[in-house]
Amino acid sequence: MKHPILGLHHVTATVAEAKPDLDFFAGALGLRLVKKTVNFDNHNVYHFYYGDERGTPGTIWTTFPYSGWGVPVGRKGEGQIAVTSFSVPAGSLDSWKRQLRERGVVVEDTTHTTGEQAISFDDPSSLRIELVAGDRDPRAPWSGAGVDPGMAIRGLHSVTMVVADPRATIALMTGILGYVVTNETEGVVWLAVNGDEPGRRIRLLHGTGAGPARNGLGTVHHVAMAIAEPDEQLRLRQELLDLGLSVTEVRDRQYFQSIYFREPGGVLFEVATIAPGFTVDEPLADLGLKLKLPPWEEPHRREIDVALPRV
């Protein structure tokens, strides 16, 4: 059966320094830092979550600042997310170009295969970011960082995956995850789920000859899709196992529950629940202000706090 994937949940990247990452995404791009916590697999590394006011699934960008831990610069290529695109209002791109260039960011004009106007640029860790302008995104932006609400980011627009051969990837996404193909040109396939609005789209590039990717600094680690209920997540996990895919057990990520698996093209997928959300351990007004640790890390708070970079 097809499962009710609601759209994108979040995108997670491995980045370099923590402070430049914060300055760029919370400063230059005006996203809200909705959670300052640690990587659950290495509590000496931050895990930053950025998004709208409350970190609504579909608006979330997250980073692991791994500088200083011997992680090499990654190699971009097949089996990886190459571009993360955010949705902004129509008519706002000139303002964004001016604001980013004032910060020394090199900005390029581009056009999506769907015809939407966009700009693209690299973040401080050389991750490729796009702002895509349109008039079909009713989501309310976070404007607490001082960005004019008329130009502020609404949330994720889409991600661009690169694979060698798209056929098995498309079969999985349309056959079990509920996606449909909405557009196709030479080397590019657009898929969408639960409608075709921003935050529900994935662009699939193939035949690029890019060679295999390697995770590291400056690469996207995984893309997460949203699912409403834990029981739906469990049913999906079983069906993926029945297809012969290797799927993790359900993992407690404190703010949602997750499963992980690699799709046939090599991209790491996560399917994450909506609940409980980022206000489970601090009130809405205080999101992102203090270091929050999962209960099992609280006994180590002192040593963790000392080891983390000052931001």
C-alpha positions in Angstrom: 0.0 0.0 0.0 1.0 3.6 -0.4 1.8 5.4 2.9 0.6 8.9 3.8 3.9 10.8 3.6 2.9 14.4 4.2 5.8 16.1 2.6 9.4 17.0 3.6 10.1 17.0 7.3 13.7 18.3 7.5 17.1 18.2 5.8 20.3 17.6 7.8 23.8 18.5 6.8 27.3 18.0 8.1 28.9 21.4 8.4 32.2 22.9 9.5 32.3 25.6 12.2 29.3 26.2 14.5 29.5 30.0 14.8 29.5 30.8 11.0 26.7 28.3 10.6 24.6 30.1 13.1 25.5 33.5 11.7 24.4 32.4 8.2 21.2 30.5 8.8 19.8 32.5 11.7 21.4 35.8 10.6 21.7 36.1 6.9 18.7 33.8 6.0 16.7 34.8 9.1 15.6 31.3 10.1 14.8 30.8 13.8 17.1 28.6 15.8 14.4 26.4 17.3 16.7 24.0 19.1 20.3 24.0 20.3 21.1 20.4 21.3 23.8 17.8 20.6 24.3 15.0 18.1 22.8 12.0 19.8 25.7 9.9 18.3 28.4 12.3 19.5 27.4 14.5 22.4 30.5 16.8 21.9 29.0 18.1 18.6 26.1 20.5 18.4 22.9 19.7 16.6 21.3 23.0 15.5 17.6 23.0 14.2 16.4 26.0 12.3 12.9 26.7 11.0 9.8 28.8 11.4 8.5 30.1 14.8 7.9 26.6 16.2 10.0 24.4 13.9 7.0 23.1 11.9 7.9 20.0 9.9 8.6 21.1 6.3 10.4 24.2 7.5 13.3 22.6 9.3 17.0 22.7 8.3 19.4 21.0 10.7 23.2 20.9 11.0 26.0 19.0 12.7 29.1 21.3 13.0 31.9 18.7 12.9 34.9 20.9 12.5 37.8 19.7 14.7 36.7 16.0 14.8 38.8 14.8 11.9 35.9 14.6 9.4 37.2 15.3 5.9 35.5 17.5 3.4 32.8 15.5 1.6 32.6 14.7 -2.1 29.4 15.8 -3.8 28.0 13.3 -6.3 25.5 10.5 -6.9 23.7 9.1 -3.9 23.3 12.4 -2.2 21.2 15.6 -1.8 23.0 18.2 -4.0 20.8 21.3 -3.4 18.5 22.3 -0.6 15.9 24.9 -1.8 13.9 27.2 0.4 10.6 28.9 -0.5 10.4 32.7 -0.6 7.6 35.1 -1.9 7.4 36.1 -5.5 9.2 39.4 -6.1 11.6 39.0 -3.2 14.7 37.8 -5.0 16.2 41.2 -5.7 16.0 42.1 -2.0 17.6 38.7 -1.2 20.4 39.3 -3.7 21.2 42.7 -2.3 21.1 41.5 1.3 23.3 38.4 0.6 25.8 40.3 -1.5 26.2 42.9 1.3 27.5 40.0 3.4 29.9 38.9 0.7 27.9 36.0 -0.6 28.3 35.2 -4.3 24.8 34.8 -5.7 23.7 33.4 -9.0 20.4 33.7 -10.8 18.9 30.4 -11.9 15.5 29.0 -13.1 13.9 25.7 -12.0 12.8 23.3 -14.6 9.3 24.2 -13.4 9.8 27.7 -14.5 10.1 29.3 -11.1 12.8 32.0 -10.6 15.5 31.3 -8.1 18.9 32.3 -6.8 21.6 30.0 -5.7 24.7 30.3 -3.5 27.0 28.4 -1.1 26.8 28.5 2.7 30.0 28.9 4.8 30.6 25.1 4.5 30.1 25.1 0.7 26.6 23.5 0.8 24.5 24.6 -2.2 21.4 26.6 -1.2 18.6 27.9 -3.3 15.9 30.5 -2.7 12.9 29.8 -5.0 10.3 32.5 -5.5 6.6 31.8 -5.9 3.1 32.7 -4.9 1.8 29.3 -3.9 3.2 29.1 -0.3 0.8 30.3 2.4 3.0 29.3 5.3 3.7 32.1 7.8 7.4 33.1 8.0 9.5 33.7 11.0 10.5 37.3 11.0 12.0 37.6 14.5 15.5 37.8 13.1 14.7 41.2 11.4 14.0 39.9 7.9 11.1 41.7 6.3 8.1 39.4 6.4 7.4 40.2 2.8 10.7 38.5 1.8 11.2 36.0 4.6 11.7 32.3 4.0 8.4 30.3 4.3 10.0 26.9 4.7 11.6 24.2 2.6 10.7 24.3 -1.1 12.4 21.1 -2.3 15.6 19.1 -2.4 17.6 17.9 -5.4 18.8 14.3 -5.3 21.5 13.0 -7.6 21.4 9.3 -8.6 23.1 7.2 -11.3 19.9 5.4 -12.5 16.5 6.8 -11.5 14.3 3.8 -12.2 14.4 2.0 -8.9 14.3 5.3 -7.0 11.2 6.4 -8.8 9.6 2.9 -8.3 10.1 3.1 -4.6 8.9 6.6 -4.2 5.8 6.2 -6.3 5.1 2.6 -5.4 5.2 2.8 -1.6 5.9 6.3 -0.4 3.0 7.9 -2.3 4.9 10.3 -4.6 3.8 11.0 -8.1 5.9 12.2 -11.1 4.8 15.8 -11.9 7.3 16.7 -14.6 10.1 15.1 -16.6 12.7 16.5 -18.9 16.1 15.2 -20.1 18.0 14.1 -16.9 15.4 15.6 -14.5 12.4 14.1 -12.8 10.2 16.1 -10.4 8.2 14.1 -7.8 5.7 15.4 -5.3 3.5 14.0 -2.5 0.3 15.1 -0.9 -0.1 17.9 -3.5 2.5 19.9 -5.5 3.1 22.9 -3.2 6.5 24.0 -1.8 7.7 21.6 0.9 6.3 18.5 -0.9 8.7 18.3 -3.9 11.8 16.4 -4.7 13.9 17.0 -7.9 15.8 13.9 -9.1 18.8 14.4 -11.3 20.3 11.5 -13.2 22.9 10.8 -15.8 25.2 13.6 -14.5 28.3 11.5 -14.5 29.2 13.0 -11.1 30.5 9.7 -9.6 29.7 8.5 -6.1 29.3 10.9 -3.3 31.1 10.7 0.1 29.7 12.2 3.2 31.7 14.8 5.0 32.0 18.5 5.8 29.9 20.5 3.4 27.4 17.7 2.4 23.8 16.9 3.2 23.7 13.8 5.4 20.0 12.9 4.8 16.5 14.1 3.9 13.6 13.4 6.2 9.9 13.0 5.1 7.0 13.6 7.5 4.5 11.0 8.5 1.6 11.7 10.8 1.4 8.8 13.2 3.8 6.2 14.8 1.6 3.3 13.8 1.8 4.4 10.1 5.6 4.6 10.5 5.7 1.1 11.8 3.6 -0.2 9.0 5.9 1.5 6.5 9.0 0.1 8.2 7.6 -3.4 7.8 6.8 -2.9 4.1 10.3 -1.6 3.4 11.8 -4.6 5.2 9.5 -6.9 3.1 11.0 -5.2 0.0 14.5 -6.3 1.2 15.7 -2.8 2.3 17.7 -2.4 5.4 15.8 -0.2 7.8 16.7 1.0 11.3 14.6 0.4 14.4 12.5 3.3 15.4 14.8 5.8 17.0 13.8 8.4 19.7 15.0 11.8 18.4 13.3 13.6 21.4 11.3 15.9 19.1 10.1 13.1 16.8 10.5 9.4 16.2 12.5 8.3 13.2 13.4 5.4 10.9 16.3 5.5 8.4 17.0 3.6 5.2 18.9 4.1 1.9 16.8 4.3 -1.3 18.1 2.4 -4.3 20.1 5.3 -5.6 22.0 5.6 -2.3 20.4 8.7 -0.7 19.8 8.3 3.0 16.0 8.7 3.7 14.5 9.3 7.1 10.8 9.1 7.9 9.9 11.2 11.0 6.7 11.7 12.9 5.1 15.1 13.5 4.8 14.8 17.3 5.8 15.7 19.9 7.6 18.8 18.4 10.1 21.3 19.8 8.0 22.6 22.6 8.2 19.3 24.5 11.1 20.5 26.6 10.9 24.3 26.5 8.2 26.9 25.9 7.7 28.4 22.4 9.1 31.8 23.4 12.3 30.3 24.6 13.1 27.9 21.7 16.8 27.8 20.9 18.0 30.0 23.7 19.5 27.3 26.0 21.4 24.1 25.4 18.8 21.3 25.6 19.9 17.7 26.2 17.9 14.5 26.0 17.3 12.9 29.5 20.0 10.3 29.0 22.6 13.0 28.5 21.7 15.2 31.5 24.1 13.4 33.9 26.9 14.5 31.5 25.8 18.1 31.1 28.8 19.7 32.7 31.4 17.8 30.6 29.3 18.3 27.5 29.0 22.0 28.0 32.7 22.4 28.5 33.6 20.5 25.4 31.2 22.4 23.0 32.4 25.4 21.1 31.4 28.8 22.4 28.6 30.3 20.3 
